[in-house]
């Protein structure tokens, strides 16, 4: 009997799909908290907004989307990214 757990699940998606998924998540967070991502980041940096796990995930999504835009999706293959 094999007791080893399976490895991490890897899903391939195009860079465009990744960007759309991130934009959708970011938009939902902005709607939920009734503030822009820039306002949230400024508040967390200034200490006027407490960084929670959810806000940390939001900030990570914003940073990843920025990186994806700047670098053009250099992870995975030229037309796909991995997550």
C-alpha positions as CSV (number, residue, x, y, z in Angstrom):
1,X,0.0,0.0,0.0
2,X,1.4,3.4,-1.0
3,X,1.1,5.9,1.9
4,X,2.6,8.8,0.1
5,X,0.1,11.6,-0.7
6,X,-0.2,12.7,-4.3
7,X,1.9,15.8,-5.3
8,X,0.5,19.2,-5.7
9,X,-2.2,19.7,-8.4
10,X,-0.9,21.8,-11.3
11,X,-3.4,23.5,-13.5
12,X,-2.3,25.0,-16.8
13,X,-4.1,28.2,-18.1
14,X,-3.2,30.8,-20.6
15,X,-1.7,34.1,-19.3
16,X,-4.9,35.8,-20.3
17,X,-7.0,33.4,-18.2
18,X,-4.7,34.0,-15.3
19,X,-5.0,37.8,-15.6
20,X,-8.8,37.5,-15.9
21,X,-9.0,35.3,-12.8
22,X,-6.8,37.8,-10.9
23,X,-8.8,40.8,-12.1
24,X,-12.1,39.1,-11.1
25,X,-10.8,38.3,-7.6
26,X,-9.4,41.8,-7.2
27,X,-12.7,43.3,-8.4
28,X,-14.7,41.2,-5.9
29,X,-12.4,42.3,-3.1
30,X,-12.7,46.0,-4.0
31,X,-16.5,45.6,-4.1
32,X,-16.6,43.8,-0.8
33,X,-14.4,46.3,1.1
34,X,-15.7,49.3,-0.8
35,X,-12.2,50.6,-1.6
36,X,-9.6,50.3,-4.4
37,X,-6.6,48.1,-4.2
38,X,-4.4,51.2,-3.9
39,X,-6.4,52.5,-1.0
40,X,-6.2,49.1,0.7
41,X,-2.4,48.9,0.2
42,X,-1.9,52.4,1.4
43,X,-3.9,51.8,4.5
44,X,-2.1,48.5,5.3
45,X,1.3,50.3,4.8
46,X,0.3,53.2,7.0
47,X,-1.1,50.9,9.7
48,X,-4.6,52.3,9.5
49,X,-5.9,49.0,8.1
50,X,-5.0,45.8,9.9
51,X,-3.6,43.2,7.5
52,X,-5.6,40.0,7.7
53,X,-5.1,36.8,5.8
54,X,-7.8,37.9,3.3
55,X,-6.2,41.2,2.7
56,X,-2.8,39.5,2.4
57,X,-4.3,37.3,-0.4
58,X,-5.7,40.4,-2.0
59,X,-2.3,42.2,-1.9
60,X,-0.6,39.1,-3.3
61,X,-3.1,38.9,-6.2
62,X,-2.5,42.6,-7.0
63,X,1.3,42.1,-6.9
64,X,1.1,39.0,-9.1
65,X,-1.1,40.8,-11.6
66,X,1.3,43.7,-11.8
67,X,4.2,41.3,-12.3
68,X,2.3,39.4,-15.0
69,X,1.6,42.7,-16.8
70,X,5.2,44.0,-16.5
71,X,6.9,40.7,-17.5
72,X,4.3,39.4,-19.9
73,X,3.7,36.1,-18.2
74,X,7.2,34.5,-18.2
75,X,6.2,31.4,-16.1
76,X,5.1,28.2,-17.8
77,X,5.3,28.3,-21.6
78,X,5.0,31.4,-23.8
79,X,1.2,31.0,-24.0
80,X,0.4,29.4,-20.6
81,X,1.1,29.9,-16.9
82,X,1.0,27.5,-14.1
83,X,-0.8,27.8,-10.7
